[in-house]
Amino acid sequence: MGAEDPNVLVAVEFEVYGQVQGCFFTKYCKDLAEQLGICGWVKNTKNGTIVGKVQGTKSNLDYMLDWLSTKGSPGCKIEKCDLRNWQYLSRLDYNNFSIRF
């Protein structure tokens, strides 16, 4: 099972910058994560960004991270998406995707 395997389990933390609050970003993020079978969480920060952690297969995470970096929810304006703490997993730490407050 190499890094090129699309079914390898990976986790990454993200922070999305721009006009991303007040446009249902966390709700759309949760909906997409559930469609893709991705686990983890997302929340608004006090400084106007969106942070979270996603876990799932590499192929599904690639799609999710592209959405977080370039698309987002309708009406949002994404400036950038920082990714940190990439990890390979033997199993998922979460069993669902939640919005934290």
Secondary structure, 3 states (H helix, E strand, C coil): CCCCCCCCEEEEEEEEEEECCCCCHHHHHHHHHHHHCCEEEEEECCCCCEEEEEEEEHHHHHHHHHHHHHHCCCCCEEEEEEEEEEEEECCCCCCCEEECC
